[in-house]
Amino acid sequence: MLRHNLFVIFAFLFFCNVSFASKLVIVYTPSMQGPIKTINSLFEKQNGNIEITAIPIIAGAAFEQIKNGYPADIFISADTMYPKKLIEEGFALENSYFVYAKGVLALYSNLEKLNKQSCLENVSKFQDYIGIINPELGPYGKAAMQALENSHLLYETQKRFAQGKDALQVLQFAQTKSVSMAFLPLSLVINEKSGNYCIVDKKLYLPINQAMVILKSSKNKNDAFKYLEFMKSNKVKEILKTYGFEA
């Protein structure tokens, strides 16, 4: 009888824990692919009853999906434009807007040895295809276009562009040597064991400020705000810096 009662008690406690477990769905920019795993793991350890599902979607596509009812709690973007638009159009909470980092543009190659001192000279030196993120969908593609235009290299290079839908696809182009080099977030290539990269002069493109917001449709706003506060912590800033972000 005692063993039966203990079993009932443990079963009750188990199902209570399951039923009270909270789940956060985070849509994030592919430029955060590296640090997001570490950040989410630390957050879950500090908040044992919260589980995170993180899905990489480029900013422009994420914006459209969220407007169409995508069931997410938090949007971590690679820019400030789309989070602001979500607020303006009534899909995100204004008091949750937070610029968590500034991105850095890099040129990466798994084929050529790049000149690190004069980064953009590489696009003229090597005449093969250049990977670039669709500038209509993500800020790193826009930044690459700005850098090339301000260096008077856009006209001669744009016919060699191989556009990808997001940073992860363009990285794959470069890793498989489908392109000789690619413009990518520094955060995606800084820890790459193969290939090499150079950092594009930051004066050649507008700052890539990256912001996040909590969505109005979230059913877990309390936990979403806990995550927001965690993103503001010094611990997260240090993690972001190890991936090349300016935090």
C-alpha positions as CSV (number, residue, x, y, z in Angstrom):
1,M,0.0,0.0,0.0
2,L,2.8,2.4,0.9
3,R,4.7,1.6,-2.3
4,H,1.5,2.3,-4.3
5,N,1.0,5.6,-2.5
6,L,4.6,6.6,-3.2
7,F,4.1,5.7,-6.9
8,V,1.0,7.9,-7.1
9,I,2.8,10.8,-5.4
10,F,5.8,10.6,-7.8
11,A,3.5,10.2,-10.8
12,F,1.5,13.3,-9.7
13,L,4.7,15.4,-9.2
14,F,6.0,14.3,-12.6
15,F,2.9,15.2,-14.5
16,C,2.7,18.5,-12.6
17,N,6.2,19.4,-13.8
18,V,5.3,18.4,-17.4
19,S,2.1,20.4,-17.4
20,F,3.8,23.5,-15.9
21,A,6.7,23.5,-18.3
22,S,6.8,26.6,-20.4
23,K,7.9,26.7,-24.0
24,L,9.3,29.6,-25.9
25,V,9.5,29.7,-29.7
26,I,12.2,32.0,-31.0
27,V,12.6,33.0,-34.6
28,Y,16.2,34.2,-35.1
29,T,18.4,35.6,-37.8
30,P,20.9,33.0,-39.2
31,S,23.7,35.4,-38.3
32,M,23.0,34.3,-34.7
33,Q,23.4,30.6,-35.5
34,G,26.5,30.2,-33.4
35,P,25.8,32.2,-30.2
36,I,22.1,31.4,-30.0
37,K,22.8,27.8,-29.0
38,T,25.1,28.9,-26.1
39,I,22.7,31.7,-25.0
40,N,19.6,29.4,-25.0
41,S,21.4,26.6,-23.2
42,L,22.5,29.0,-20.4
43,F,19.0,30.5,-20.2
44,E,17.4,27.1,-19.9
45,K,19.8,26.1,-17.1
46,Q,18.9,29.2,-15.2
47,N,15.2,28.7,-15.8
48,G,14.7,25.0,-15.5
49,N,11.0,25.1,-16.3
50,I,11.4,26.9,-19.7
51,E,12.2,25.1,-22.9
52,I,13.3,26.9,-26.0
53,T,12.7,26.0,-29.7
54,A,14.8,28.2,-31.9
55,I,14.2,28.5,-35.7
56,P,16.5,30.4,-38.1
57,I,14.7,32.5,-40.6
58,I,16.1,35.5,-42.5
59,A,14.7,38.9,-41.4
60,G,12.5,39.7,-44.4
61,A,11.0,36.2,-44.6
62,A,10.4,36.1,-40.8
63,F,8.6,39.4,-41.0
64,E,6.1,38.1,-43.5
65,Q,5.6,34.8,-41.7
66,I,5.0,36.6,-38.4
67,K,2.4,38.8,-40.0
68,N,0.7,35.7,-41.4
69,G,0.4,34.2,-37.9
70,Y,3.6,32.2,-37.4
71,P,3.3,30.9,-33.8
72,A,6.4,32.5,-32.2
73,D,7.1,34.4,-29.0
74,I,10.3,36.3,-29.8
75,F,11.8,37.6,-33.0
76,I,15.6,38.2,-33.0
77,S,16.4,40.1,-36.2
78,A,19.6,41.0,-38.1
79,D,18.3,44.6,-38.4
80,T,16.2,47.2,-36.7
81,M,13.8,47.8,-39.6
82,Y,11.7,44.7,-39.4
83,P,11.3,44.7,-35.6
84,K,10.2,48.4,-35.8
85,K,7.7,47.5,-38.6
86,L,6.2,44.8,-36.5
87,I,5.7,47.3,-33.7
88,E,4.2,49.9,-36.1
89,E,1.8,47.3,-37.6
90,G,0.7,46.0,-34.2
91,F,2.4,42.6,-34.2
92,A,5.1,43.3,-31.5
93,L,5.3,45.0,-28.1
94,E,6.9,48.4,-28.2
95,N,8.4,48.1,-24.7
96,S,10.2,44.9,-25.7
97,Y,12.3,46.5,-28.5
98,F,16.0,46.0,-27.8
99,V,19.2,46.5,-29.9
100,Y,21.2,43.5,-28.7
101,A,24.3,43.8,-31.0
102,K,26.0,45.4,-34.0
103,G,26.9,43.0,-36.8
104,V,30.2,43.0,-38.8
105,L,30.5,42.1,-42.5
106,A,33.2,39.7,-43.6
107,L,34.4,38.3,-46.9
108,Y,35.1,34.6,-46.6
109,S,36.7,32.0,-48.9
110,N,37.3,28.3,-48.7
111,L,39.2,28.4,-52.0
112,E,41.5,31.5,-52.2
113,K,43.9,33.0,-49.7
114,L,42.5,36.5,-49.0
115,N,44.3,39.7,-48.6
116,K,43.3,40.7,-45.1
117,Q,44.7,44.3,-45.3
118,S,42.7,45.4,-48.4
119,C,39.7,43.2,-48.1
120,L,37.7,44.3,-51.1
121,E,40.7,44.1,-53.5
122,N,40.0,40.3,-53.4
123,V,36.8,40.7,-55.4
124,S,38.8,42.2,-58.3
125,K,41.8,39.9,-57.9
126,F,39.8,36.7,-58.2
127,Q,37.3,36.7,-61.1
128,D,35.1,33.8,-60.1
129,Y,31.6,33.9,-58.6
130,I,30.9,35.8,-55.4
131,G,28.3,34.6,-52.9
132,I,26.0,37.3,-51.5
133,I,22.7,37.2,-49.5
134,N,19.7,38.5,-51.3
135,P,19.8,42.2,-50.3
136,E,16.0,42.4,-50.4
137,L,15.8,39.9,-47.5
138,G,18.7,40.6,-45.2
139,P,20.9,43.5,-44.0
140,Y,24.2,41.7,-44.7
141,G,23.4,41.5,-48.4
142,K,22.5,45.2,-48.3
143,A,25.8,46.0,-46.5
144,A,27.8,44.1,-49.1
145,M,26.1,46.1,-51.9
146,Q,26.8,49.3,-50.1
147,A,30.5,48.4,-49.5
148,L,31.0,47.5,-53.2
149,E,29.2,50.6,-54.4
150,N,31.2,52.9,-52.1
151,S,34.4,51.2,-53.4
152,H,33.4,51.6,-57.0
153,L,33.4,47.9,-57.5
154,L,29.7,47.1,-57.8
155,Y,29.4,47.5,-61.6
156,E,32.3,45.1,-62.3
157,T,31.3,42.5,-59.7
158,Q,27.5,42.2,-59.8
159,K,27.5,40.0,-62.9
160,R,29.4,37.5,-60.9
161,F,26.9,37.4,-57.9
162,A,25.5,34.1,-56.7
163,Q,22.6,35.1,-54.5
164,G,21.4,33.0,-51.6
165,K,18.2,33.3,-49.7
166,D,20.0,33.6,-46.4
167,A,23.5,33.6,-44.8
168,L,23.5,29.8,-44.2
169,Q,22.9,29.1,-47.8
170,V,25.6,31.5,-48.9
171,L,28.0,30.0,-46.4
172,Q,27.3,26.6,-48.0
173,F,28.1,28.0,-51.4
174,A,31.5,29.0,-50.1
175,Q,32.2,25.9,-48.1
176,T,31.5,23.7,-51.1
177,K,33.5,26.0,-53.3
178,S,30.6,26.8,-55.6
179,V,31.8,30.4,-55.3
180,S,35.3,31.6,-54.8
181,M,34.3,33.9,-51.9
182,A,31.2,35.2,-50.1
183,F,30.0,38.2,-48.2
184,L,28.8,36.9,-44.8
185,P,28.3,37.9,-41.2
186,L,31.6,37.7,-39.3
187,S,29.7,35.7,-36.7
188,L,29.3,32.7,-39.1
189,V,32.9,32.5,-40.2
190,I,34.9,33.7,-37.2
191,N,35.2,30.1,-35.8
192,E,35.4,28.3,-39.2
193,K,38.2,25.8,-39.2
194,S,38.5,25.7,-43.0
195,G,39.0,28.7,-45.2
196,N,39.9,32.3,-44.3
197,Y,38.2,35.6,-44.0
198,C,38.9,39.4,-44.0
199,I,36.8,42.1,-42.4
200,V,35.2,44.6,-44.7
201,D,35.9,48.3,-43.8
202,K,33.0,49.3,-41.6
203,K,33.1,52.8,-43.1
204,L,31.9,51.4,-46.4
205,Y,28.4,50.3,-45.2
206,L,25.8,51.5,-42.8
207,P,25.9,50.1,-39.2
208,I,24.2,46.7,-38.9
209,N,22.3,47.2,-35.7
210,Q,20.4,44.1,-34.7
211,A,17.2,44.2,-32.6
212,M,14.7,41.9,-31.1
213,V,11.1,42.1,-30.0
214,I,8.4,40.1,-28.2
215,L,5.4,39.4,-30.3
216,K,1.9,40.4,-29.2
217,S,0.6,37.0,-30.1
218,S,2.9,35.3,-27.6
219,K,1.1,33.2,-25.0
220,N,4.2,33.2,-22.8
221,K,4.9,36.9,-22.3
222,N,6.3,36.6,-18.8
223,D,8.9,34.1,-19.8
224,A,9.6,36.0,-23.0
225,F,10.4,39.1,-20.9
226,K,12.7,36.9,-18.8
227,Y,14.6,36.0,-22.0
228,L,14.7,39.7,-23.0
229,E,16.3,40.6,-19.7
230,F,18.8,37.8,-20.1
231,M,19.8,39.1,-23.5
232,K,20.7,42.4,-21.8
233,S,23.1,40.7,-19.4
234,N,26.9,41.1,-19.5
235,K,27.1,37.3,-19.8
236,V,25.3,37.4,-23.2
237,K,27.4,40.4,-24.3
238,E,30.5,38.4,-23.7
239,I,29.2,35.5,-25.7
240,L,28.3,37.8,-28.6
241,K,31.7,39.3,-28.6
242,T,33.4,35.9,-29.1
243,Y,31.4,35.6,-32.3
244,G,32.6,39.0,-33.7
245,F,29.5,41.0,-32.7
246,E,29.9,44.5,-31.2
247,A,27.7,44.3,-28.1
